[in-house]
Amino acid sequence: MNRITVKVSNGMLRCFLCFGIMLLSRVSIGAQTAIKADELFQKQQYDAAAKQYEDLLKKQPQQVLYIYRYARCMQELGETEVAISYFLQAGDKYALRNFYLGELLFSLYRFQEAADYYEDYLETIEPTHEWYAYTKQQIVRARKAERYMHRVEDIVVLDSIVLPKAKFLTAYRLSAEAGTLTQKGDGVEFLNQRKDRMYFSTKDDSGQVSIVACQRLLDSWSECDTLPPEVNSSANEDFPFVLSDGVTMYFASDREDGLGGYDIWFTQYNSETDTWLAPENAGMPFNSFRNDYMLAIDETLNVGWFATDRRCADSLVVVYKFVPNAEKKILRTESDDYIRAAAQMLRFRKEDAASAVASSATEVLTRTAQKENGSVAASVFFAYSDEEVYTSPSDFASYDARVIYLNYLKEKSAYEAEVERLTQLRHEYNAETADKQLLALQIEQLEASLPKQKQELKLLLNKVYSLEHGVRHDK
């Protein structure tokens, strides 16, 4: 057998050595990045960890651990859509992925999908697991909420006001024919239009809140009667309002068969049997998983109001002014995304010709009243603190903060338009005749750019706070 001899020059040897050193160096750097990413993740420094995993994925895009961890970072940073996308890419290797997908989809009102992922996760854990009971509860809530999604009411919204909870009733401008609402502590007192019947809530020694009623006598009020079990359940009932017919009552309750927190319910009084009918849930969009309460309707002005603390700081509340439907009008549309947005009060019909009369009959709050009451139109406000809200550019103490904030509003509007465009593109993608290749490219580009835009908005707003605080603190 002939022996083949390969001669290696010194130059070639040096090249091989350099290549080996570079390869080892790259492996070492990659390992260090992975270790650093893991350390940041374990310390819950998700912003910094996300950047590390993003770099790792550029080199190893199929590494499931990096995909999963990046999804978790995006979830913690509030980038819901991005998190869902990466969790789906991660596959079933990590069982917790299904739980997190359930949580994310639930927050987007995609309840059927959420329930399915919760059930997948439940199959991987024992009944003794600390999250078992919660996951089962979430499945029940998702199934229930999915039923509500089929009966979302289509309403016209005239206005929305963000204001401190302690002053939320200032947004309700009832005519004399509708009665009087007065804020009493954490609850309200309702006096009917004839001023002979009063409804309010009381708290017993155990802390349970119930609705009571009393009748005006010649020169005093009768003893209060607690409304029967049809109204007052074993839960808390509060915020009563009775229509001018004296029969229909709206109230808030945190009973278990609601969506969560306080829900708005309604019932009617049967004078023949002297009883109240079993209350019905007002459904979506009036109710959510937060506290929704104090629905009042002025039949003379054909205007209604209700309050909710969804998407609000603890000390604030949103009051929506709407046109009540004579009969419940279920929202019908081919777009599931639109129905989900409408259920959350993220999309709704604006004032139309039919409701213009109601709008002109009364204004919820004038600009002057907004200043006096500390309220502001929900679409434009700068909450400097929980107690102080800027309603005009002139409220800024810092000129630089004012300029940046106005730019922030402009950029925010552009961002929201892009988010809506992304939703529309996804809807178009599901159509049978869609050019899926082109749409997929457009969707991918938006999914890549929107998180960066959102982060830039956060940085702008942080800068506004910093500049404004600096000037005010110096004063």
KOLNUMAR-465383 format. One record per residue (C-alpha): chain; z negated, y, x negated; residue in three letters. Coordinates in Angstrom, 3 decimals, decimal comma. Layout:
N
<node "A" <Z Y X> "Ala">
...
! end
This chain:
475
<node "A" <0,000 0,000 0,000> "Met">
<node "A" <0,947 3,410 -1,359> "Asn">
<node "A" <-1,838 5,929 -1,663> "Arg">
<node "A" <-1,015 9,422 -0,547> "Ile">
<node "A" <-2,703 12,114 -2,542> "Thr">
<node "A" <-3,100 15,592 -1,071> "Val">
<node "A" <-3,706 18,375 -3,499> "Lys">
<node "A" <-5,656 21,309 -2,143> "Val">
<node "A" <-5,395 24,562 -3,961> "Ser">
<node "A" <-8,376 26,832 -4,462> "Asn">
<node "A" <-6,808 29,338 -2,051> "Gly">
<node "A" <-6,453 26,754 0,718> "Met">
<node "A" <-10,022 25,613 0,136> "Leu">
<node "A" <-11,300 29,159 0,519> "Arg">
<node "A" <-9,339 29,513 3,799> "Cys">
<node "A" <-10,902 26,316 5,179> "Phe">
<node "A" <-14,365 27,501 4,166> "Leu">
<node "A" <-13,861 30,936 5,768> "Cys">
<node "A" <-12,593 29,366 8,994> "Phe">
<node "A" <-15,592 27,042 9,113> "Gly">
<node "A" <-18,011 29,908 8,530> "Ile">
<node "A" <-16,351 31,993 11,264> "Met">
<node "A" <-16,484 29,074 13,686> "Leu">
<node "A" <-20,156 28,453 12,974> "Leu">
<node "A" <-20,818 32,172 13,313> "Ser">
<node "A" <-19,168 32,298 16,727> "Arg">
<node "A" <-21,095 29,258 17,920> "Val">
<node "A" <-24,308 30,846 16,645> "Ser">
<node "A" <-23,586 34,167 18,374> "Ile">
<node "A" <-22,723 32,358 21,619> "Gly">
<node "A" <-25,964 30,381 21,445> "Ala">
<node "A" <-27,948 33,549 20,818> "Gln">
<node "A" <-26,296 35,242 23,800> "Thr">
<node "A" <-27,160 32,279 26,035> "Ala">
<node "A" <-30,776 32,325 24,831> "Ile">
<node "A" <-31,004 36,084 25,379> "Lys">
<node "A" <-29,497 35,759 28,846> "Ala">
<node "A" <-32,006 33,054 29,756> "Asp">
<node "A" <-34,932 35,151 28,481> "Glu">
<node "A" <-33,839 38,165 30,524> "Leu">
<node "A" <-33,287 35,997 33,600> "Phe">
<node "A" <-36,725 34,387 33,331> "Gln">
<node "A" <-38,275 37,859 33,002> "Lys">
<node "A" <-36,393 38,861 36,193> "Gln">
<node "A" <-34,498 41,582 34,333> "Gln">
<node "A" <-31,435 40,784 36,407> "Tyr">
<node "A" <-29,334 43,820 35,536> "Asp">
<node "A" <-29,476 43,109 31,806> "Ala">
<node "A" <-29,173 39,345 32,340> "Ala">
<node "A" <-26,043 39,856 34,462> "Ala">
<node "A" <-24,319 41,655 31,591> "Lys">
<node "A" <-25,141 38,761 29,249> "Gln">
<node "A" <-23,843 36,137 31,666> "Tyr">
<node "A" <-20,744 38,213 32,304> "Glu">
<node "A" <-19,978 38,090 28,566> "Asp">
<node "A" <-20,684 34,362 28,427> "Leu">
<node "A" <-18,348 33,676 31,343> "Leu">
<node "A" <-15,486 35,437 29,582> "Lys">
<node "A" <-15,732 32,781 26,876> "Lys">
<node "A" <-16,741 29,827 29,092> "Gln">
<node "A" <-15,518 30,579 32,633> "Pro">
<node "A" <-16,155 27,012 33,844> "Gln">
<node "A" <-19,782 26,776 32,661> "Gln">
<node "A" <-21,621 26,053 35,938> "Val">
<node "A" <-25,014 27,256 34,728> "Leu">
<node "A" <-23,604 30,665 33,789> "Tyr">
<node "A" <-21,765 30,942 37,107> "Ile">
<node "A" <-24,929 30,030 39,028> "Tyr">
<node "A" <-27,157 32,380 37,054> "Arg">
<node "A" <-24,677 35,242 37,408> "Tyr">
<node "A" <-24,638 34,646 41,173> "Ala">
<node "A" <-28,452 34,822 41,240> "Arg">
<node "A" <-28,377 38,090 39,307> "Cys">
<node "A" <-25,854 39,559 41,726> "Met">
<node "A" <-28,014 38,417 44,639> "Gln">
<node "A" <-31,094 40,131 43,230> "Glu">
<node "A" <-29,073 43,284 42,522> "Leu">
<node "A" <-27,895 43,458 46,126> "Gly">
<node "A" <-24,256 42,577 45,400> "Glu">
<node "A" <-24,073 40,173 48,333> "Thr">
<node "A" <-20,349 39,498 48,492> "Glu">
<node "A" <-20,071 38,958 44,723> "Val">
<node "A" <-23,095 36,636 44,792> "Ala">
<node "A" <-21,557 34,520 47,567> "Ile">
<node "A" <-18,281 34,239 45,666> "Ser">
<node "A" <-19,982 32,972 42,494> "Tyr">
<node "A" <-22,367 30,635 44,338> "Phe">
<node "A" <-19,331 29,004 45,936> "Leu">
<node "A" <-17,714 28,636 42,501> "Gln">
<node "A" <-20,909 27,047 41,154> "Ala">
<node "A" <-20,508 23,968 43,372> "Gly">
<node "A" <-23,339 21,611 44,403> "Asp">
<node "A" <-24,918 20,969 41,017> "Lys">
<node "A" <-27,905 23,202 41,799> "Tyr">
<node "A" <-29,476 22,435 45,193> "Ala">
<node "A" <-31,013 25,899 45,478> "Leu">
<node "A" <-27,498 27,307 45,688> "Arg">
<node "A" <-27,342 26,184 49,325> "Asn">
<node "A" <-30,622 27,926 50,152> "Phe">
<node "A" <-29,473 31,179 48,575> "Tyr">
<node "A" <-26,107 30,968 50,345> "Leu">
<node "A" <-28,013 30,539 53,593> "Gly">
<node "A" <-30,051 33,669 52,884> "Glu">
<node "A" <-27,017 35,743 51,921> "Leu">
<node "A" <-24,860 34,651 54,847> "Leu">
<node "A" <-27,780 35,198 57,232> "Phe">
<node "A" <-28,080 38,800 56,002> "Ser">
<node "A" <-24,371 39,295 56,793> "Leu">
<node "A" <-24,820 37,908 60,327> "Tyr">
<node "A" <-22,667 34,886 59,449> "Arg">
<node "A" <-25,217 32,705 61,215> "Phe">
<node "A" <-23,235 29,499 61,757> "Gln">
<node "A" <-22,380 29,247 58,053> "Glu">
<node "A" <-25,953 30,173 57,115> "Ala">
<node "A" <-27,404 27,399 59,278> "Ala">
<node "A" <-25,054 24,846 57,726> "Asp">
<node "A" <-26,102 25,749 54,174> "Tyr">
<node "A" <-29,804 25,793 55,138> "Tyr">
<node "A" <-29,396 22,268 56,547> "Glu">
<node "A" <-27,677 21,104 53,355> "Asp">
<node "A" <-30,608 22,438 51,349> "Tyr">
<node "A" <-33,176 20,887 53,699> "Leu">
<node "A" <-31,734 17,441 52,981> "Glu">
<node "A" <-32,572 17,846 49,281> "Thr">
<node "A" <-36,296 18,635 49,637> "Ile">
<node "A" <-39,325 16,845 51,026> "Glu">
<node "A" <-41,309 18,034 54,080> "Pro">
<node "A" <-44,162 18,878 51,694> "Thr">
<node "A" <-41,992 21,346 49,771> "His">
<node "A" <-43,231 24,954 49,984> "Glu">
<node "A" <-39,902 26,167 51,381> "Trp">
<node "A" <-39,398 23,348 53,890> "Tyr">
<node "A" <-41,068 25,046 56,887> "Ala">
<node "A" <-39,396 28,383 56,156> "Tyr">
<node "A" <-35,955 26,776 55,864> "Thr">
<node "A" <-36,404 24,958 59,184> "Lys">
<node "A" <-37,468 28,242 60,772> "Gln">
<node "A" <-34,385 29,979 59,382> "Gln">
<node "A" <-32,140 27,288 60,866> "Ile">
<node "A" <-33,669 27,893 64,289> "Val">
<node "A" <-33,305 31,664 63,904> "Arg">
<node "A" <-29,689 31,340 62,756> "Ala">
<node "A" <-28,754 29,058 65,662> "Arg">
<node "A" <-30,413 31,442 68,111> "Lys">
<node "A" <-28,780 34,517 66,574> "Ala">
<node "A" <-25,376 32,814 66,702> "Glu">
<node "A" <-25,779 32,531 70,475> "Arg">
<node "A" <-26,535 36,258 70,667> "Tyr">
<node "A" <-23,373 36,959 68,671> "Met">
<node "A" <-21,282 35,717 71,589> "His">
<node "A" <-22,739 38,418 73,858> "Arg">
<node "A" <-22,767 41,574 71,740> "Val">
<node "A" <-22,607 44,557 74,079> "Glu">
<node "A" <-19,823 47,104 73,606> "Asp">
<node "A" <-21,415 50,565 73,718> "Ile">
<node "A" <-20,357 54,129 73,012> "Val">
<node "A" <-22,642 55,840 70,498> "Val">
<node "A" <-22,900 59,618 70,809> "Leu">
<node "A" <-25,260 60,379 67,952> "Asp">
<node "A" <-27,821 58,908 65,571> "Ser">
<node "A" <-30,853 60,586 64,075> "Ile">
<node "A" <-33,056 59,578 61,144> "Val">
<node "A" <-36,550 60,990 61,348> "Leu">
<node "A" <-40,194 60,173 60,593> "Pro">
<node "A" <-41,707 57,528 62,864> "Lys">
<node "A" <-44,459 59,938 63,840> "Ala">
<node "A" <-41,839 62,244 65,398> "Lys">
<node "A" <-39,262 59,797 66,708> "Phe">
<node "A" <-39,729 60,833 70,364> "Leu">
<node "A" <-38,418 64,318 69,586> "Thr">
<node "A" <-34,933 62,779 69,729> "Ala">
<node "A" <-35,401 61,795 73,394> "Tyr">
<node "A" <-34,393 64,704 75,632> "Arg">
<node "A" <-35,032 63,386 79,142> "Leu">
<node "A" <-34,265 65,430 82,226> "Ser">
<node "A" <-37,077 65,998 84,729> "Ala">
<node "A" <-35,527 63,362 86,997> "Glu">
<node "A" <-36,011 60,651 84,346> "Ala">
<node "A" <-39,728 61,181 83,741> "Gly">
<node "A" <-41,731 62,112 80,661> "Thr">
<node "A" <-42,396 60,300 77,394> "Leu">
<node "A" <-45,367 61,272 75,226> "Thr">
<node "A" <-46,248 59,780 71,880> "Gln">
<node "A" <-49,815 58,457 71,816> "Lys">
<node "A" <-50,871 57,127 68,420> "Gly">
<node "A" <-48,589 54,230 67,544> "Asp">
<node "A" <-47,361 53,859 71,123> "Gly">
<node "A" <-46,087 55,947 74,019> "Val">
<node "A" <-47,125 57,026 77,477> "Glu">
<node "A" <-44,519 57,138 80,246> "Phe">
<node "A" <-45,000 59,271 83,359> "Leu">
<node "A" <-42,456 58,778 86,124> "Asn">
<node "A" <-40,422 61,615 87,656> "Gln">
<node "A" <-42,790 61,927 90,659> "Arg">
<node "A" <-45,739 62,100 88,267> "Lys">
<node "A" <-47,669 59,578 90,314> "Asp">
<node "A" <-47,278 56,473 88,148> "Arg">
<node "A" <-48,152 56,111 84,458> "Met">
<node "A" <-47,423 53,280 82,018> "Tyr">
<node "A" <-48,788 52,936 78,490> "Phe">
<node "A" <-50,147 50,335 76,078> "Ser">
<node "A" <-53,693 49,416 75,112> "Thr">
<node "A" <-55,115 47,312 72,306> "Lys">
<node "A" <-57,928 44,799 72,885> "Asp">
<node "A" <-60,661 43,786 70,460> "Asp">
<node "A" <-58,430 41,146 68,869> "Ser">
<node "A" <-55,727 43,737 68,184> "Gly">
<node "A" <-53,285 42,456 70,828> "Gln">
<node "A" <-51,256 45,193 72,533> "Val">
<node "A" <-50,533 45,036 76,282> "Ser">
<node "A" <-48,881 47,312 78,844> "Ile">
<node "A" <-51,018 48,769 81,635> "Val">
<node "A" <-50,237 50,978 84,637> "Ala">
<node "A" <-52,264 53,354 86,789> "Cys">
<node "A" <-51,659 55,280 90,013> "Gln">
<node "A" <-52,390 58,937 90,714> "Arg">
<node "A" <-55,018 59,481 93,396> "Leu">
<node "A" <-55,739 62,792 95,120> "Leu">
<node "A" <-57,379 64,459 92,142> "Asp">
<node "A" <-57,643 61,701 89,522> "Ser">
<node "A" <-56,088 58,490 88,263> "Trp">
<node "A" <-56,901 54,978 89,409> "Ser">
<node "A" <-58,273 52,373 87,037> "Glu">
<node "A" <-55,547 50,885 84,885> "Cys">
<node "A" <-54,121 47,491 85,798> "Asp">
<node "A" <-52,811 45,224 83,090> "Thr">
<node "A" <-49,316 44,106 84,040> "Leu">
<node "A" <-49,050 40,374 84,853> "Pro">
<node "A" <-48,059 37,549 82,465> "Pro">
<node "A" <-44,379 37,947 83,331> "Glu">
<node "A" <-44,544 41,166 81,274> "Val">
<node "A" <-47,596 40,731 79,071> "Asn">
<node "A" <-47,216 37,480 77,179> "Ser">
<node "A" <-49,489 36,124 74,444> "Ser">
<node "A" <-47,596 38,413 72,030> "Ala">
<node "A" <-47,648 42,216 71,787> "Asn">
<node "A" <-45,944 44,370 74,442> "Glu">
<node "A" <-45,454 48,117 74,036> "Asp">
<node "A" <-43,154 51,138 74,582> "Phe">
<node "A" <-42,626 50,919 78,375> "Pro">
<node "A" <-39,978 52,905 80,267> "Phe">
<node "A" <-39,176 52,612 83,976> "Val">
<node "A" <-35,885 53,773 85,466> "Leu">
<node "A" <-35,879 56,289 88,298> "Ser">
<node "A" <-35,441 53,387 90,757> "Asp">
<node "A" <-39,084 52,534 90,030> "Gly">
<node "A" <-38,093 48,889 89,714> "Val">
<node "A" <-36,395 48,322 86,334> "Thr">
<node "A" <-38,606 48,384 83,250> "Met">
<node "A" <-37,621 48,332 79,573> "Tyr">
<node "A" <-40,271 47,492 76,998> "Phe">
<node "A" <-40,673 46,112 73,474> "Ala">
<node "A" <-42,228 42,770 72,586> "Ser">
<node "A" <-42,603 40,643 69,458> "Asp">
<node "A" <-42,688 37,369 71,410> "Arg">
<node "A" <-41,375 34,300 69,585> "Glu">
<node "A" <-38,175 33,883 71,585> "Asp">
<node "A" <-36,885 37,251 70,338> "Gly">
<node "A" <-34,847 37,852 67,192> "Leu">
<node "A" <-37,769 39,113 65,119> "Gly">
<node "A" <-40,204 42,017 64,969> "Gly">
<node "A" <-40,179 44,041 68,170> "Tyr">
<node "A" <-37,224 43,306 70,463> "Asp">
<node "A" <-36,205 45,310 73,527> "Ile">
<node "A" <-36,590 43,451 76,833> "Trp">
<node "A" <-36,076 44,382 80,477> "Phe">
<node "A" <-37,446 43,142 83,787> "Thr">
<node "A" <-37,493 44,127 87,456> "Gln">
<node "A" <-40,238 44,425 90,013> "Tyr">
<node "A" <-39,949 42,375 93,210> "Asn">
<node "A" <-41,739 44,380 95,911> "Ser">
<node "A" <-41,554 41,532 98,432> "Glu">
<node "A" <-43,542 39,151 96,241> "Thr">
<node "A" <-45,384 41,837 94,241> "Asp">
<node "A" <-44,293 40,206 90,982> "Thr">
<node "A" <-42,122 40,996 87,966> "Trp">
<node "A" <-39,125 38,840 87,163> "Leu">
<node "A" <-38,970 36,898 83,889> "Ala">
<node "A" <-37,916 39,444 81,223> "Pro">
<node "A" <-34,481 39,207 79,595> "Glu">
<node "A" <-33,682 40,113 76,016> "Asn">
<node "A" <-31,412 43,190 75,743> "Ala">
<node "A" <-29,456 41,375 73,012> "Gly">
<node "A" <-27,344 42,860 70,243> "Met">
<node "A" <-26,710 45,559 69,106> "Pro">
<node "A" <-29,973 46,837 70,605> "Phe">
<node "A" <-32,014 44,149 68,843> "Asn">
<node "A" <-32,115 42,985 65,239> "Ser">
<node "A" <-34,464 41,134 62,898> "Phe">
<node "A" <-36,470 44,317 62,343> "Arg">
<node "A" <-38,351 46,417 64,908> "Asn">
<node "A" <-36,291 47,718 67,840> "Asp">
<node "A" <-38,041 49,555 70,658> "Tyr">
<node "A" <-38,334 52,443 73,110> "Met">
<node "A" <-35,135 52,068 75,073> "Leu">
<node "A" <-34,949 54,864 77,640> "Ala">
<node "A" <-32,112 55,756 80,010> "Ile">
<node "A" <-31,596 59,070 81,795> "Asp">
<node "A" <-29,473 58,124 84,782> "Glu">
<node "A" <-28,915 61,765 85,731> "Thr">
<node "A" <-27,313 62,575 82,367> "Leu">
<node "A" <-25,938 59,051 81,881> "Asn">
<node "A" <-27,452 58,924 78,398> "Val">
<node "A" <-29,713 56,387 76,725> "Gly">
<node "A" <-31,729 56,194 73,513> "Trp">
<node "A" <-33,345 53,430 71,489> "Phe">
<node "A" <-35,166 53,341 68,160> "Ala">
<node "A" <-34,903 50,904 65,260> "Thr">
<node "A" <-36,252 50,696 61,715> "Asp">
<node "A" <-33,377 48,507 60,447> "Arg">
<node "A" <-32,054 49,781 57,087> "Arg">
<node "A" <-34,854 52,382 56,940> "Cys">
<node "A" <-37,706 53,225 54,607> "Ala">
<node "A" <-41,123 52,293 55,975> "Asp">
<node "A" <-41,924 55,790 57,248> "Ser">
<node "A" <-38,530 56,460 58,846> "Leu">
<node "A" <-36,732 55,330 61,985> "Val">
<node "A" <-33,230 55,721 63,427> "Val">
<node "A" <-32,795 56,822 67,040> "Val">
<node "A" <-29,386 56,075 68,562> "Tyr">
<node "A" <-28,093 58,049 71,526> "Lys">
<node "A" <-25,588 56,048 73,576> "Phe">
<node "A" <-23,772 55,884 76,904> "Val">
<node "A" <-25,313 53,098 79,047> "Pro">
<node "A" <-22,889 50,720 80,721> "Asn">
<node "A" <-23,156 50,355 84,493> "Ala">
<node "A" <-22,792 46,620 83,891> "Glu">
<node "A" <-23,123 44,810 80,586> "Lys">
<node "A" <-19,787 45,008 78,770> "Lys">
<node "A" <-19,363 42,205 76,244> "Ile">
<node "A" <-17,463 43,135 73,092> "Leu">
<node "A" <-14,179 41,234 73,003> "Arg">
<node "A" <-12,082 41,287 69,839> "Thr">
<node "A" <-10,261 38,819 67,624> "Glu">
<node "A" <-12,093 40,112 64,544> "Ser">
<node "A" <-15,353 38,284 63,817> "Asp">
<node "A" <-16,060 40,814 61,080> "Asp">
<node "A" <-15,916 43,653 63,596> "Tyr">
<node "A" <-18,284 41,853 65,986> "Ile">
<node "A" <-20,743 41,220 63,140> "Arg">
<node "A" <-20,586 44,892 62,134> "Ala">
<node "A" <-21,031 46,012 65,755> "Ala">
<node "A" <-24,037 43,698 66,188> "Ala">
<node "A" <-25,696 45,440 63,239> "Gln">
<node "A" <-24,773 48,954 64,459> "Met">
<node "A" <-22,528 49,351 61,407> "Leu">
<node "A" <-19,469 49,809 63,639> "Arg">
<node "A" <-19,325 51,092 67,205> "Phe">
<node "A" <-17,157 53,041 69,583> "Arg">
<node "A" <-17,483 56,771 69,146> "Lys">
<node "A" <-17,559 59,320 71,940> "Glu">
<node "A" <-14,522 59,100 74,219> "Asp">
<node "A" <-13,243 61,193 77,092> "Ala">
<node "A" <-15,427 59,367 79,599> "Ala">
<node "A" <-18,598 60,069 77,649> "Ser">
<node "A" <-17,737 63,670 76,737> "Ala">
<node "A" <-19,352 64,853 79,968> "Val">
<node "A" <-22,600 63,130 79,014> "Ala">
<node "A" <-22,465 64,606 75,533> "Ser">
<node "A" <-21,933 68,148 76,791> "Ser">
<node "A" <-24,705 67,815 79,355> "Ala">
<node "A" <-27,345 67,537 76,657> "Thr">
<node "A" <-27,623 67,602 72,851> "Glu">
<node "A" <-30,086 65,247 71,231> "Val">
<node "A" <-31,126 67,753 68,597> "Leu">
<node "A" <-29,700 71,085 67,549> "Thr">
<node "A" <-29,656 72,003 63,853> "Arg">
<node "A" <-32,630 74,264 64,423> "Thr">
<node "A" <-34,589 71,503 66,107> "Ala">
<node "A" <-33,676 69,157 63,279> "Gln">
<node "A" <-35,195 71,556 60,765> "Lys">
<node "A" <-38,371 71,967 62,830> "Glu">
<node "A" <-38,846 68,264 63,518> "Asn">
<node "A" <-37,835 66,989 60,104> "Gly">
<node "A" <-34,916 65,000 61,511> "Ser">
<node "A" <-31,346 64,809 60,355> "Val">
<node "A" <-28,039 63,280 61,349> "Ala">
<node "A" <-28,103 59,682 60,157> "Ala">
<node "A" <-24,764 59,850 58,415> "Ser">
<node "A" <-25,706 62,713 56,027> "Val">
<node "A" <-29,173 63,142 54,592> "Phe">
<node "A" <-30,969 63,158 51,248> "Phe">
<node "A" <-34,460 61,652 51,452> "Ala">
<node "A" <-36,257 63,290 48,528> "Tyr">
<node "A" <-39,393 61,407 49,560> "Ser">
<node "A" <-40,639 59,419 52,551> "Asp">
<node "A" <-41,908 62,646 54,094> "Glu">
<node "A" <-39,249 65,138 53,003> "Glu">
<node "A" <-35,570 64,991 53,939> "Val">
<node "A" <-32,962 67,543 52,845> "Tyr">
<node "A" <-30,566 68,536 55,640> "Thr">
<node "A" <-28,503 71,145 53,796> "Ser">
<node "A" <-27,194 71,705 50,236> "Pro">
<node "A" <-29,314 74,861 50,141> "Ser">
<node "A" <-32,453 72,689 50,289> "Asp">
<node "A" <-31,902 71,592 46,675> "Phe">
<node "A" <-34,031 73,392 44,106> "Ala">
<node "A" <-31,692 72,273 41,310> "Ser">
<node "A" <-28,149 73,665 41,299> "Tyr">
<node "A" <-26,947 70,747 39,149> "Asp">
<node "A" <-28,541 68,231 41,534> "Ala">
<node "A" <-26,783 69,910 44,455> "Arg">
<node "A" <-23,370 69,723 42,761> "Val">
<node "A" <-23,836 66,083 41,771> "Ile">
<node "A" <-25,081 65,164 45,247> "Tyr">
<node "A" <-22,015 66,695 46,903> "Leu">
<node "A" <-19,858 64,709 44,495> "Asn">
<node "A" <-21,937 61,616 45,327> "Tyr">
<node "A" <-21,148 62,061 49,043> "Leu">
<node "A" <-17,454 62,265 48,253> "Lys">
<node "A" <-17,564 59,147 46,067> "Glu">
<node "A" <-19,685 57,302 48,637> "Lys">
<node "A" <-17,121 58,030 51,336> "Ser">
<node "A" <-14,356 56,658 49,101> "Ala">
<node "A" <-16,444 53,544 48,343> "Tyr">
<node "A" <-17,103 52,871 52,046> "Glu">
<node "A" <-13,378 53,199 52,760> "Ala">
<node "A" <-12,675 50,581 50,085> "Glu">
<node "A" <-15,323 48,245 51,537> "Val">
<node "A" <-13,688 48,543 54,944> "Glu">
<node "A" <-10,283 47,896 53,342> "Arg">
<node "A" <-11,646 44,740 51,720> "Leu">
<node "A" <-12,895 43,511 55,100> "Thr">
<node "A" <-9,495 44,156 56,632> "Gln">
<node "A" <-7,691 42,350 53,787> "Leu">
<node "A" <-9,901 39,292 54,244> "Arg">
<node "A" <-9,110 39,304 57,948> "His">
<node "A" <-5,377 39,531 57,196> "Glu">
<node "A" <-5,675 36,704 54,656> "Tyr">
<node "A" <-6,814 34,321 57,417> "Asn">
<node "A" <-3,697 35,011 59,492> "Ala">
<node "A" <-1,096 32,240 59,469> "Glu">
<node "A" <1,761 34,595 58,529> "Thr">
<node "A" <-0,118 36,242 55,679> "Ala">
<node "A" <1,330 36,697 52,200> "Asp">
<node "A" <-1,689 34,956 50,723> "Lys">
<node "A" <-0,678 35,413 47,088> "Gln">
<node "A" <-0,387 39,193 47,372> "Leu">
<node "A" <-3,494 39,503 49,552> "Leu">
<node "A" <-5,516 37,305 47,184> "Ala">
<node "A" <-4,578 39,594 44,301> "Leu">
<node "A" <-5,595 42,710 46,236> "Gln">
<node "A" <-8,861 41,086 47,366> "Ile">
<node "A" <-9,644 39,972 43,816> "Glu">
<node "A" <-9,050 43,490 42,473> "Gln">
<node "A" <-11,341 45,035 45,082> "Leu">
<node "A" <-14,045 42,423 44,553> "Glu">
<node "A" <-13,961 43,280 40,863> "Ala">
<node "A" <-14,023 47,057 41,303> "Ser">
<node "A" <-16,462 47,521 44,204> "Leu">
<node "A" <-19,623 46,365 42,367> "Pro">
<node "A" <-18,854 48,843 39,583> "Lys">
<node "A" <-18,315 51,646 42,108> "Gln">
<node "A" <-21,590 50,770 43,795> "Lys">
<node "A" <-23,417 50,848 40,474> "Gln">
<node "A" <-21,883 54,236 39,670> "Glu">
<node "A" <-23,111 55,558 43,021> "Leu">
<node "A" <-26,625 54,373 42,205> "Lys">
<node "A" <-26,482 56,121 38,844> "Leu">
<node "A" <-25,270 59,362 40,466> "Leu">
<node "A" <-28,079 59,271 43,022> "Leu">
<node "A" <-30,667 58,514 40,339> "Asn">
<node "A" <-29,407 61,527 38,407> "Lys">
<node "A" <-29,789 63,704 41,505> "Val">
<node "A" <-33,406 62,574 41,927> "Tyr">
<node "A" <-34,132 63,128 38,239> "Ser">
<node "A" <-32,669 66,648 38,137> "Leu">
<node "A" <-34,282 67,689 41,408> "Glu">
<node "A" <-37,665 66,296 40,420> "His">
<node "A" <-37,454 68,030 37,047> "Gly">
<node "A" <-36,841 71,472 38,577> "Val">
<node "A" <-39,433 71,054 41,318> "Arg">
<node "A" <-42,000 69,698 38,890> "His">
<node "A" <-41,473 72,640 36,524> "Asp">
<node "A" <-42,080 75,039 39,400> "Lys">
! end
